[in-house]
Amino acid sequence: MARSVRGYEFVEHTADLGVRAWAPSLAEAFAEAARGMVDYILDDAGTVTLHDFRVVEIKAGSAERALVEFLDELNFLILTEGFIFREVRVKRFDPEAGVVEAEAWGEFLDEERHGHVHEIKAITFHDLVVTRDPPEVYVIFDI
């Protein structure tokens, strides 16, 4: 079966969870990794409406560090504000400088509608991979 142009897949990793994401550009692969993260966190991410957004700005010095900090910031929004997102729109991306500016579109968590929340404790650097050709990322979530 041929792989789609963009997407993600979960990869089993001992007691943690790996996510491999790909897209036509590295910026879009970052967004796909975020989508995979939310699809793990919620029972049904399709119930999230694009009602509001939060701006996420990362300046990390490298693409690898930017990916971890980007996903960590999105996870922080979920854990501290209860803001759950379904779509990420990357507005500015410079992988060499580790710059990501994006909008995370969603709404505040409603467990009755969105389902149970599966917590991600941390985004790790363990086995982290960011490739430009093809645009793909692999990251492990500490669950």
Secondary structure, 3 states (H helix, E strand, C coil): CCCCCCEEEEEEECCEEEEEEECCCHHHHHHHHHHHHHHHHECCHHHCCCCEEEEEEEECCCHHHHHHHHHHHHHHHHHHHCEEEEEEEEEEEECCCCEEEEEEEEEECCHHHHCCECCCCEECCCCCEEEECCEEEEEEEEC
